[in-house]
Every structure is written in structure tokens, then in C-alpha cells.
């Protein structure tokens, strides 16, 4: 596996060696929210790690664009971010809306005394 940046399967810039750190940060946040381990668990440490990685990757993307073009187009940068984030966000919105509707229906049925 290459040690430096590579193109991912989808053609986007990626640094594979950071994937493990990113996974650990997400796991720390999940455990922190779930409080599955007794005593204080620093879930905020996972958030800090994730933000640090995000800042590093964004800075690297902007530096690569500057090296390639001699300038940085923030408009194009934010458009690329939007196009990358929007599809999974739309799926999440849809799933959450469906979940909310099913729970609201169950609560209404319970409140009204209906059974299924």
C-alpha cells in the first residue's frame, strides 16, 4: 500500500494511512455517546481528532489545487464539497424522515388505543 496520497476508487484524493485514525476517532465518539464503558469517557477527544484530520485534509486539498493551478477557487472547492456530501446526506434525511414517521405513527396509535 502506498504511504502517500492516492486516488480512491471513486477518483477522489485520499490518504489511506489516515483511515485507521479516522475510524478510531469515530469509535471514540460512538463509545462516548453510548457511555458503554464505566467512568468518564472522552468522546470529545474523538471529535477533536476528527476535526484535526478534516482540517489537515482540507488544507492538503487546497495546497494541491494551488500547486496545480497557481490559485485557489473557494467557490469550486465548496461546490465539490457540496457534491460529495449531498448524496449521503439526502439518504440520511430520507432514512430519518421515514424513522420519524414510523415512530410518530406508533405513538399516535398507542395514544389513540389502536393496535396493529
C-alpha positions in Angstrom: 0.0 0.0 0.0 1.4 3.4 -0.9 2.5 5.6 2.0 1.4 8.9 0.4 -1.8 10.3 -1.2 -3.5 8.2 -3.8 -6.7 8.4 -5.8 -9.5 6.4 -4.2 -11.8 4.0 -6.1 -14.1 6.9 -6.9 -11.2 9.1 -8.2 -11.1 11.4 -5.2 -8.0 12.3 -3.3 -7.4 10.1 -0.3 -4.6 9.4 2.2 -5.2 5.7 3.1 -2.9 5.8 6.2 -5.4 8.2 7.9 -8.4 5.8 7.6 -7.4 3.9 10.7 -7.1 7.2 12.7 -10.5 8.4 11.3 -12.1 5.0 12.3 -10.6 5.3 15.8 -11.9 8.8 16.2 -15.4 7.8 15.1 -15.3 4.8 17.5 -14.3 7.1 20.4 -17.2 9.4 19.7 -19.7 6.4 19.5 -18.5 5.0 22.7 -18.6 8.4 24.3 -22.2 8.9 23.3 -23.2 5.4 24.3 -21.4 5.5 27.7 -20.7 1.8 27.3 -17.6 2.0 29.4 -17.8 2.8 33.1 -16.4 6.1 34.3 -15.7 9.2 32.2 -15.1 8.5 28.6 -13.6 11.4 26.5 -15.9 11.3 23.5 -14.9 14.9 22.8 -11.4 13.7 22.1 -12.7 11.7 19.1 -14.4 14.9 17.8 -11.1 16.8 18.2 -9.2 14.1 16.3 -11.8 14.1 13.6 -11.7 17.9 13.2 -7.9 17.8 13.2 -8.0 15.3 10.3 -10.6 17.2 8.4 -8.6 20.4 8.7 -5.4 18.6 7.6 -7.2 17.0 4.6 -8.9 20.3 3.5 -5.6 22.2 3.8 -3.9 19.5 1.7 -6.6 19.7 -1.0 -6.3 23.5 -1.1 -2.5 23.3 -1.3 -2.7 20.7 -4.1 -5.1 23.0 -6.0 -2.8 25.9 -5.6 0.2 23.9 -6.7 -1.7 22.7 -9.8 -3.4 26.0 -10.8 -1.4 28.7 -9.1 -4.6 29.8 -7.3 -7.5 28.6 -5.1 -11.1 28.8 -6.2 -13.1 28.7 -3.0 -16.4 28.6 -5.0 -15.3 25.5 -6.8 -13.9 24.0 -3.6 -17.2 24.4 -1.8 -19.2 23.1 -4.8 -17.0 20.0 -4.8 -17.6 19.5 -1.1 -21.4 20.0 -1.6 -21.5 17.5 -4.4 -19.6 15.0 -2.3 -21.6 15.4 0.9 -25.1 16.0 -0.5 -25.9 12.4 -1.8 -25.2 10.6 1.5 -26.9 13.5 3.4 -30.0 13.0 1.2 -30.1 9.3 2.0 -29.7 10.1 5.8 -32.5 12.7 5.6 -34.8 10.2 3.9 -34.0 7.5 6.4 -34.5 9.8 9.4 -37.8 11.1 7.9 -39.1 7.5 7.5 -38.0 6.6 11.0 -39.6 9.7 12.4 -42.9 9.0 10.6 -43.0 5.4 11.8 -42.3 6.4 15.4 -45.0 9.2 15.2 -47.5 6.7 13.8 -46.7 4.2 16.6 -47.1 6.9 19.2 -50.4 8.1 17.7 -51.7 4.5 17.6 -50.7 3.9 21.2 -52.2 7.2 22.3 -55.5 6.5 20.4 -55.6 2.9 21.6 -55.2 1.4 18.2 -53.4 -2.0 17.8 -51.7 -3.4 14.8 
